[in-house]
Amino acid sequence: MLQKTTTRPPKAEDERRLTTPVIQRMADVAPATFNDEDLSFDVVWTTGATVRRFDWYHDEYVDETLSTDPAHVRLGRLNGGAPLLNTHAHYDLANVIGSIVPGSVELGDAGGTARVRLADTEDVAIIAAKVKAGHIRNISVGYVVHRFQEIVVPGERRSLLAVDWEPWEISLVPIPADPGAQIRDNSANSQAVPCTIISRSTEQSQTHKDDIAMPNNYGHTGPESDQMRATDAPASVSTSIPDMGRRSQENQLTEQTEMAASCVTVAAIRAACRNAGLTADNAMDIIERHENTALDHTALMAEIGRRFAERDTPAQTVSRVSVTRDEAVTRRSAMTDAILCRMAPASNTITDAARDYRGMSLMRLAEETLLRENVRVRGMSPVELAERALHSSSDFPNILSNVLNKRLRQAYEESQPSYRLWARRAPNAPDFKPIDVVQMSAMPDLLRTNEAGEFKYGTASDGKISYSVLTYGRILGVTRQTLVNDDLRALDRLTTGYAAAAARLENRTVYAQLAGSGTYGGGDLFTTQNGNLAESGTTINATTLGAGRAALRKQKGLQKEELNIAPRYLIVPTDLEQLSYQFTSTQFVPAKATDVNEFRAGGRTALEPIVEAVLDGHSDKAWYLAADSAQVDTIEYAYLDGAEGVQLSSRIGFNVDGVEFKASLDFAAAAIDHRGFWKNPGA
């Protein structure tokens, strides 16, 4: 529809200069024009719709209209191939998702049209698919205004007509927010350009506004009639409002005095009070005073300072902690992750930072680290490159050490020796001094006290077992030949092999305490005097299992107190594996009630079978019952504090032409109490 207002010619006209930021408007995508070959499509980026905006300088709403006269629009940037952005984000190159096809920008009866082309990259592929399917339909243009024509009609909202404006970029955006709740962008990153406003004070003037079609605006939360003066315009609004806050230097000296009071607005008073931490009541008091006697900037600051000094509560402050990470640390971490993913893809996940290096060989990564150190690598042979990377101050030796260390820890954690199922882990040893484990008996029995009798003192017995952490280790070398050959499998075999060796060492150490001789305080763990050794060797059956259970139940403490210990684990060599599972399996179905196996899983005295090949080296017939370490001390193991599990350290090789890596393990195990075990020599 046409909207016309007839008034008399203007009475007066003046010009003033200020700065305005980049502003945005919503427009439309045409998915039907999408071209699969070059990922291009047509957009309507402006129709010149009249939009209500908020003038923060004058604390009022104004109507802004963009002139679509080709003489009023600077199209040089767009026709030169301006960027297509992701939601007006202009701080990162990753937000450039395409560009405007040069020379495709036109202004006509339908408004401003252009053809844009998306980048043919992985990160933009998802956006391209959504545009093609019609899910992304909103276009927003970012522009700056160099000259406004201001029209003031008494009784009507003030109008601004952009008669010299310049689009800078076009963005794909999601559904817009409520255009009636706009804020201006006064951040340090906002761009501002000089703008001239031609003011015209009239009682009547004649303006003409074109008939504009506007589809449904999905972002509105209020009535559209309150948001826009034009109807049926294909434009939603997502904008930064022009800043009306500065005069040009040429007028500043002459206008400074008369502007001093007028620049203090209600919005400025509220903002200043809020920043000073004053209450809303304080702000209203200052506003009422300003309405009676206009305050200039100096008087306003003095009033706020006085009220600030009188406050009883401290001003609201916002503390910000910024954590930064060194670029070299980020790069080393990314290269480490990239090598780990190539070495063991099943155990590692590629990170975003590591994607830049995932296709690089070891030599290519070595070259990259040297280049970062400003080392000239052009003309170097692969052998020279490897030597320089390994024997220089570059990050490559550290990266290689991190890779092997992480892979070694992964492989070590994946190795689960059977002793961890039943032995108890003790607190870490602080040093290599002997660890004394004190065994306390139960408290003495309570004695009857007759009338007027005296209570008697009791004592508790104790014992002590001592053991120390020992160090084990080997050195492995990564040569320059391994790097030149890019032999990651060799590196993986080295690390996983040493991790398995550490797990085997721990396993043998613990089972040596169980099956070896002279391991219990210098004596044997299983003796008839200890009551934990069968009189004769027999195979596993319900009778012998019952005999072992009874022996554990009858164990006495240091005070000869009854312990009533129940077995929890059945530990056997590999030759007895099948028999052990037969007598602990829930699949056993007795032929009669007397054949019920109480040692099956879910039984009254359920046993968990543990099969260990290390025991075959001691005896392939002997088998053991062990109590839960939470009920009574059995065998415990410990690591050195700060060196739990296998450790890896490195140095530049001297005997080895490369890097030497030392795998070490600080570990100890000891039998603490014989009462939690029972042994049958077997038959």
WOBELMO-V853129 format. One record per residue. N is the residue number from 1. RES is the residue in three letters. PHI is phi in degrees with one decimal (* if undefined). Layout:
<<N | RES | PHI> <N | RES | PHI>>
//
This chain:
<<1 | MET | *> <2 | LEU | -97.7> <3 | GLN | -122.4> <4 | LYS | -127.0> <5 | THR | -133.3> <6 | THR | -105.3> <7 | THR | -138.5> <8 | ARG | -79.5> <9 | PRO | -58.4> <10 | PRO | -66.0> <11 | LYS | -85.8> <12 | ALA | -145.2> <13 | GLU | -147.7> <14 | ASP | -140.1> <15 | GLU | -124.5> <16 | ARG | -144.5> <17 | ARG | -115.4> <18 | LEU | -152.0> <19 | THR | -117.6> <20 | THR | -127.3> <21 | PRO | -82.4> <22 | VAL | -72.1> <23 | ILE | -112.0> <24 | GLN | -123.9> <25 | ARG | -136.3> <26 | MET | -85.1> <27 | ALA | -148.7> <28 | ASP | -122.1> <29 | VAL | -98.3> <30 | ALA | -112.6> <31 | PRO | -59.7> <32 | ALA | -65.7> <33 | THR | -93.2> <34 | PHE | -67.1> <35 | ASN | -108.1> <36 | ASP | -68.3> <37 | GLU | -70.5> <38 | ASP | -112.9> <39 | LEU | 57.3> <40 | SER | -109.4> <41 | PHE | -161.5> <42 | ASP | -91.7> <43 | VAL | -136.2> <44 | VAL | -106.0> <45 | TRP | -97.1> <46 | THR | -163.8> <47 | THR | -127.6> <48 | GLY | 75.2> <49 | ALA | -60.8> <50 | THR | -78.3> <51 | VAL | -127.8> <52 | ARG | -81.2> <53 | ARG | -128.3> <54 | PHE | -106.0> <55 | ASP | -91.7> <56 | TRP | -70.0> <57 | TYR | -71.0> <58 | HIS | -98.1> <59 | ASP | 58.2> <60 | GLU | -156.0> <61 | TYR | -86.6> <62 | VAL | -132.7> <63 | ASP | -101.1> <64 | GLU | -108.2> <65 | THR | -127.2> <66 | LEU | -95.4> <67 | SER | -71.6> <68 | THR | -100.0> <69 | ASP | -67.7> <70 | PRO | -53.1> <71 | ALA | -73.6> <72 | HIS | -101.6> <73 | VAL | -120.4> <74 | ARG | -90.1> <75 | LEU | -99.5> <76 | GLY | -61.1> <77 | ARG | -65.2> <78 | LEU | -65.4> <79 | ASN | -69.6> <80 | GLY | -86.7> <81 | GLY | 93.5> <82 | ALA | -60.4> <83 | PRO | -74.8> <84 | LEU | -102.6> <85 | LEU | -105.0> <86 | ASN | -97.4> <87 | THR | 57.8> <88 | HIS | 60.2> <89 | ALA | -79.7> <90 | HIS | -115.8> <91 | TYR | -98.2> <92 | ASP | -140.7> <93 | LEU | -63.4> <94 | ALA | -65.5> <95 | ASN | -84.7> <96 | VAL | -82.0> <97 | ILE | -103.6> <98 | GLY | 172.3> <99 | SER | -153.4> <100 | ILE | -87.5> <101 | VAL | -63.9> <102 | PRO | -56.7> <103 | GLY | 80.5> <104 | SER | -92.7> <105 | VAL | -84.0> <106 | GLU | -138.2> <107 | LEU | -121.1> <108 | GLY | -145.2> <109 | ASP | -64.1> <110 | ALA | -83.0> <111 | GLY | 104.4> <112 | GLY | -91.4> <113 | THR | -123.3> <114 | ALA | -160.2> <115 | ARG | -116.2> <116 | VAL | -115.9> <117 | ARG | -130.2> <118 | LEU | -82.2> <119 | ALA | -73.6> <120 | ASP | -89.2> <121 | THR | -130.4> <122 | GLU | -63.2> <123 | ASP | -69.9> <124 | VAL | -98.4> <125 | ALA | -59.5> <126 | ILE | -65.4> <127 | ILE | -63.9> <128 | ALA | -61.1> <129 | ALA | -64.1> <130 | LYS | -69.8> <131 | VAL | -66.4> <132 | LYS | -61.8> <133 | ALA | -78.7> <134 | GLY | 86.0> <135 | HIS | -78.2> <136 | ILE | -101.8> <137 | ARG | -126.0> <138 | ASN | -98.2> <139 | ILE | -117.1> <140 | SER | -129.5> <141 | VAL | -104.4> <142 | GLY | -100.0> <143 | TYR | -144.3> <144 | VAL | -126.2> <145 | VAL | -109.8> <146 | HIS | -92.8> <147 | ARG | -151.0> <148 | PHE | -107.2> <149 | GLN | -106.4> <150 | GLU | -98.6> <151 | ILE | -121.8> <152 | VAL | -114.4> <153 | VAL | -113.3> <154 | PRO | -55.4> <155 | GLY | 87.6> <156 | GLU | -122.4> <157 | ARG | -67.4> <158 | ARG | -63.9> <159 | SER | -118.2> <160 | LEU | -123.8> <161 | LEU | -109.9> <162 | ALA | -76.5> <163 | VAL | -106.6> <164 | ASP | -152.4> <165 | TRP | -137.2> <166 | GLU | -139.4> <167 | PRO | -71.3> <168 | TRP | -104.6> <169 | GLU | -156.7> <170 | ILE | -123.0> <171 | SER | -128.6> <172 | LEU | -85.6> <173 | VAL | -134.4> <174 | PRO | -76.1> <175 | ILE | -60.2> <176 | PRO | -71.0> <177 | ALA | -84.1> <178 | ASP | -63.4> <179 | PRO | -68.6> <180 | GLY | -79.9> <181 | ALA | -114.1> <182 | GLN | -99.0> <183 | ILE | -131.1> <184 | ARG | -99.1> <185 | ASP | -98.0> <186 | ASN | -107.3> <187 | SER | -69.6> <188 | ALA | -66.3> <189 | ASN | -91.7> <190 | SER | -71.9> <191 | GLN | -96.4> <192 | ALA | -128.3> <193 | VAL | -131.7> <194 | PRO | -64.1> <195 | CYS | -140.8> <196 | THR | -107.5> <197 | ILE | -111.7> <198 | ILE | -95.1> <199 | SER | -91.9> <200 | ARG | -132.2> <201 | SER | -92.4> <202 | THR | -139.0> <203 | GLU | -91.6> <204 | GLN | -146.3> <205 | SER | -144.8> <206 | GLN | -112.8> <207 | THR | -124.6> <208 | HIS | -129.7> <209 | LYS | -121.5> <210 | ASP | -67.5> <211 | ASP | -73.7> <212 | ILE | -127.0> <213 | ALA | -95.9> <214 | MET | -128.3> <215 | PRO | -76.1> <216 | ASN | -60.5> <217 | ASN | -94.0> <218 | TYR | -71.2> <219 | GLY | -85.9> <220 | HIS | -73.0> <221 | THR | -113.1> <222 | GLY | -121.0> <223 | PRO | -63.1> <224 | GLU | -67.5> <225 | SER | -65.4> <226 | ASP | -85.0> <227 | GLN | -94.2> <228 | MET | -136.7> <229 | ARG | -81.0> <230 | ALA | -87.1> <231 | THR | -109.0> <232 | ASP | 60.0> <233 | ALA | -98.6> <234 | PRO | -76.2> <235 | ALA | -146.3> <236 | SER | -101.3> <237 | VAL | -119.6> <238 | SER | -134.6> <239 | THR | -139.9> <240 | SER | -105.1> <241 | ILE | -76.7> <242 | PRO | -58.3> <243 | ASP | -90.3> <244 | MET | -95.1> <245 | GLY | -95.8> <246 | ARG | -134.1> <247 | ARG | -96.5> <248 | SER | -71.0> <249 | GLN | -63.4> <250 | GLU | -68.1> <251 | ASN | -103.7> <252 | GLN | -64.6> <253 | LEU | -66.2> <254 | THR | -77.0> <255 | GLU | -105.2> <256 | GLN | -60.7> <257 | THR | -67.7> <258 | GLU | -73.7> <259 | MET | -84.6> <260 | ALA | -57.8> <261 | ALA | -83.0> <262 | SER | -69.8> <263 | CYS | -75.7> <264 | VAL | -88.7> <265 | THR | -107.8> <266 | VAL | -60.9> <267 | ALA | -62.8> <268 | ALA | -65.8> <269 | ILE | -64.0> <270 | ARG | -62.7> <271 | ALA | -64.1> <272 | ALA | -65.1> <273 | CYS | -65.3> <274 | ARG | -63.4> <275 | ASN | -65.9> <276 | ALA | -84.8> <277 | GLY | 80.0> <278 | LEU | -79.3> <279 | THR | -79.4> <280 | ALA | -65.0> <281 | ASP | -64.1> <282 | ASN | -62.1> <283 | ALA | -62.5> <284 | MET | -65.3> <285 | ASP | -61.6> <286 | ILE | -67.6> <287 | ILE | -63.5> <288 | GLU | -62.6> <289 | ARG | -65.5> <290 | HIS | -65.5> <291 | GLU | -68.0> <292 | ASN | -78.4> <293 | THR | -134.2> <294 | ALA | -58.6> <295 | LEU | -97.7> <296 | ASP | -89.6> <297 | HIS | -62.4> <298 | THR | -64.8> <299 | ALA | -65.6> <300 | LEU | -63.4> <301 | MET | -63.9> <302 | ALA | -65.7> <303 | GLU | -65.7> <304 | ILE | -65.1> <305 | GLY | -62.5> <306 | ARG | -64.2> <307 | ARG | -68.0> <308 | PHE | -63.2> <309 | ALA | -67.9> <310 | GLU | -85.6> <311 | ARG | -66.8> <312 | ASP | -92.8> <313 | THR | -108.8> <314 | PRO | -71.0> <315 | ALA | -68.2> <316 | GLN | -70.0> <317 | THR | -124.6> <318 | VAL | -120.3> <319 | SER | -98.1> <320 | ARG | -120.6> <321 | VAL | -110.7> <322 | SER | -107.4> <323 | VAL | -106.0> <324 | THR | -114.1> <325 | ARG | -126.1> <326 | ASP | -60.6> <327 | GLU | -63.2> <328 | ALA | -65.5> <329 | VAL | -64.8> <330 | THR | -62.3> <331 | ARG | -66.7> <332 | ARG | -61.2> <333 | SER | -63.3> <334 | ALA | -66.0> <335 | MET | -65.5> <336 | THR | -60.9> <337 | ASP | -63.8> <338 | ALA | -64.7> <339 | ILE | -67.5> <340 | LEU | -61.4> <341 | CYS | -67.5> <342 | ARG | -73.4> <343 | MET | -75.1> <344 | ALA | -140.0> <345 | PRO | -63.8> <346 | ALA | -73.0> <347 | SER | -104.5> <348 | ASN | -135.9> <349 | THR | -115.3> <350 | ILE | -68.1> <351 | THR | -95.2> <352 | ASP | -62.2> <353 | ALA | -67.8> <354 | ALA | -78.1> <355 | ARG | -63.1> <356 | ASP | -69.3> <357 | TYR | -120.4> <358 | ARG | -66.3> <359 | GLY | -93.9> <360 | MET | -89.8> <361 | SER | -77.2> <362 | LEU | -61.5> <363 | MET | -67.1> <364 | ARG | -66.8> <365 | LEU | -67.5> <366 | ALA | -61.8> <367 | GLU | -63.4> <368 | GLU | -63.0> <369 | THR | -67.1> <370 | LEU | -66.9> <371 | LEU | -62.9> <372 | ARG | -65.3> <373 | GLU | -94.4> <374 | ASN | 61.2> <375 | VAL | -93.6> <376 | ARG | -78.8> <377 | VAL | -107.5> <378 | ARG | -63.6> <379 | GLY | 91.1> <380 | MET | -75.8> <381 | SER | -78.2> <382 | PRO | -56.3> <383 | VAL | -66.8> <384 | GLU | -62.6> <385 | LEU | -62.9> <386 | ALA | -64.9> <387 | GLU | -62.7> <388 | ARG | -66.5> <389 | ALA | -68.0> <390 | LEU | -81.6> <391 | HIS | -113.8> <392 | SER | -117.7> <393 | SER | -87.2> <394 | SER | -70.7> <395 | ASP | -80.2> <396 | PHE | -62.3> <397 | PRO | -58.0> <398 | ASN | -66.4> <399 | ILE | -62.7> <400 | LEU | -62.9> <401 | SER | -64.7> <402 | ASN | -62.5> <403 | VAL | -61.6> <404 | LEU | -66.8> <405 | ASN | -64.6> <406 | LYS | -64.9> <407 | ARG | -66.9> <408 | LEU | -63.5> <409 | ARG | -66.2> <410 | GLN | -60.7> <411 | ALA | -65.1> <412 | TYR | -66.8> <413 | GLU | -67.7> <414 | GLU | -72.5> <415 | SER | -81.6> <416 | GLN | -119.3> <417 | PRO | -63.8> <418 | SER | -71.1> <419 | TYR | -63.2> <420 | ARG | -68.0> <421 | LEU | -72.9> <422 | TRP | -127.8> <423 | ALA | -78.7> <424 | ARG | -102.7> <425 | ARG | -84.1> <426 | ALA | -88.3> <427 | PRO | -58.5> <428 | ASN | -60.1> <429 | ALA | -78.3> <430 | PRO | -70.7> <431 | ASP | -156.1> <432 | PHE | -96.7> <433 | LYS | -71.8> <434 | PRO | -58.9> <435 | ILE | -97.4> <436 | ASP | -97.4> <437 | VAL | -106.4> <438 | VAL | -91.0> <439 | GLN | -99.3> <440 | MET | -103.3> <441 | SER | -78.4> <442 | ALA | -70.8> <443 | MET | -67.3> <444 | PRO | -62.5> <445 | ASP | -64.9> <446 | LEU | -77.4> <447 | LEU | -103.3> <448 | ARG | -69.8> <449 | THR | -118.1> <450 | ASN | -74.4> <451 | GLU | -60.8> <452 | ALA | 66.4> <453 | GLY | -83.5> <454 | GLU | -101.1> <455 | PHE | -77.4> <456 | LYS | -99.4> <457 | TYR | -74.2> <458 | GLY | -121.4> <459 | THR | -128.5> <460 | ALA | -116.3> <461 | SER | -87.2> <462 | ASP | -145.1> <463 | GLY | -140.7> <464 | LYS | -145.8> <465 | ILE | -122.6> <466 | SER | -121.5> <467 | TYR | -154.2> <468 | SER | -130.7> <469 | VAL | -76.0> <470 | LEU | -113.5> <471 | THR | -109.5> <472 | TYR | -128.5> <473 | GLY | -176.8> <474 | ARG | -148.7> <475 | ILE | -113.3> <476 | LEU | -125.7> <477 | GLY | -119.5> <478 | VAL | -109.3> <479 | THR | -88.8> <480 | ARG | -66.9> <481 | GLN | -63.1> <482 | THR | -63.0> <483 | LEU | -69.4> <484 | VAL | -62.0> <485 | ASN | -80.6> <486 | ASP | 53.6> <487 | ASP | -90.1> <488 | LEU | -71.1> <489 | ARG | -64.6> <490 | ALA | -64.9> <491 | LEU | -63.3> <492 | ASP | -66.4> <493 | ARG | -65.8> <494 | LEU | -62.8> <495 | THR | -69.0> <496 | THR | -65.9> <497 | GLY | -65.2> <498 | TYR | -72.5> <499 | ALA | -65.2> <500 | ALA | -65.4> <501 | ALA | -64.4> <502 | ALA | -65.1> <503 | ALA | -64.6> <504 | ARG | -64.7> <505 | LEU | -62.0> <506 | GLU | -60.4> <507 | ASN | -60.9> <508 | ARG | -64.4> <509 | THR | -63.1> <510 | VAL | -69.7> <511 | TYR | -71.4> <512 | ALA | -66.3> <513 | GLN | -68.5> <514 | LEU | -81.2> <515 | ALA | -104.7> <516 | GLY | -79.0> <517 | SER | -110.9> <518 | GLY | 69.4> <519 | THR | -101.7> <520 | TYR | -113.4> <521 | GLY | 61.3> <522 | GLY | 88.9> <523 | GLY | -113.9> <524 | ASP | -86.5> <525 | LEU | -73.4> <526 | PHE | -112.5> <527 | THR | -142.8> <528 | THR | -67.6> <529 | GLN | -65.6> <530 | ASN | -76.8> <531 | GLY | 71.4> <532 | ASN | -127.1> <533 | LEU | -129.5> <534 | ALA | -65.1> <535 | GLU | -65.8> <536 | SER | -142.7> <537 | GLY | -78.9> <538 | THR | -138.8> <539 | THR | -79.1> <540 | ILE | -75.5> <541 | ASN | -156.4> <542 | ALA | -63.1> <543 | THR | -69.0> <544 | THR | -69.6> <545 | LEU | -63.6> <546 | GLY | -65.5> <547 | ALA | -65.8> <548 | GLY | -65.2> <549 | ARG | -62.5> <550 | ALA | -63.9> <551 | ALA | -64.5> <552 | LEU | -67.9> <553 | ARG | -61.5> <554 | LYS | -88.3> <555 | GLN | -62.5> <556 | LYS | -111.6> <557 | GLY | -83.8> <558 | LEU | -65.5> <559 | GLN | -98.0> <560 | LYS | 64.6> <561 | GLU | -83.0> <562 | GLU | -75.4> <563 | LEU | -102.3> <564 | ASN | 51.9> <565 | ILE | -82.4> <566 | ALA | -109.3> <567 | PRO | -71.2> <568 | ARG | -123.1> <569 | TYR | -125.2> <570 | LEU | -111.9> <571 | ILE | -103.7> <572 | VAL | -137.3> <573 | PRO | -75.5> <574 | THR | -66.1> <575 | ASP | -66.6> <576 | LEU | -104.6> <577 | GLU | -62.7> <578 | GLN | -63.4> <579 | LEU | -65.6> <580 | SER | -66.0> <581 | TYR | -73.4> <582 | GLN | -63.4> <583 | PHE | -94.0> <584 | THR | -126.4> <585 | SER | -88.8> <586 | THR | -79.5> <587 | GLN | -80.0> <588 | PHE | -71.1> <589 | VAL | -114.9> <590 | PRO | -69.9> <591 | ALA | -77.4> <592 | LYS | -145.5> <593 | ALA | -60.1> <594 | THR | -72.4> <595 | ASP | -93.5> <596 | VAL | -63.6> <597 | ASN | -93.1> <598 | GLU | -78.9> <599 | PHE | -97.2> <600 | ARG | -71.4> <601 | ALA | -61.1> <602 | GLY | 92.7> <603 | GLY | -77.8> <604 | ARG | -65.6> <605 | THR | -127.7> <606 | ALA | -66.7> <607 | LEU | -116.3> <608 | GLU | -103.6> <609 | PRO | -73.6> <610 | ILE | -128.9> <611 | VAL | -104.4> <612 | GLU | -136.9> <613 | ALA | -70.0> <614 | VAL | -60.6> <615 | LEU | -66.2> <616 | ASP | -62.9> <617 | GLY | -71.5> <618 | HIS | -97.6> <619 | SER | -164.1> <620 | ASP | -91.1> <621 | LYS | -119.6> <622 | ALA | -70.5> <623 | TRP | -137.8> <624 | TYR | -135.5> <625 | LEU | -111.0> <626 | ALA | -132.4> <627 | ALA | -84.1> <628 | ASP | -68.4> <629 | SER | -65.2> <630 | ALA | -76.2> <631 | GLN | -90.8> <632 | VAL | -153.1> <633 | ASP | -64.3> <634 | THR | -124.3> <635 | ILE | -121.4> <636 | GLU | -122.3> <637 | TYR | -133.0> <638 | ALA | -149.2> <639 | TYR | -113.0> <640 | LEU | -74.3> <641 | ASP | -60.7> <642 | GLY | 85.6> <643 | ALA | -137.2> <644 | GLU | -70.3> <645 | GLY | 79.0> <646 | VAL | -72.7> <647 | GLN | -117.8> <648 | LEU | -133.8> <649 | SER | -130.6> <650 | SER | -139.7> <651 | ARG | -156.4> <652 | ILE | -66.5> <653 | GLY | -67.6> <654 | PHE | -112.4> <655 | ASN | -74.3> <656 | VAL | -103.0> <657 | ASP | -81.0> <658 | GLY | 168.1> <659 | VAL | -121.5> <660 | GLU | -98.9> <661 | PHE | -120.6> <662 | LYS | -109.5> <663 | ALA | -96.3> <664 | SER | -132.7> <665 | LEU | -142.9> <666 | ASP | -108.1> <667 | PHE | -149.5> <668 | ALA | -155.2> <669 | ALA | -147.6> <670 | ALA | -155.4> <671 | ALA | -80.7> <672 | ILE | -95.6> <673 | ASP | -148.3> <674 | HIS | -80.8> <675 | ARG | -72.2> <676 | GLY | -93.8> <677 | PHE | -128.7> <678 | TRP | -147.6> <679 | LYS | -123.2> <680 | ASN | -118.7> <681 | PRO | -62.0> <682 | GLY | 80.0> <683 | ALA | -141.6>>
//
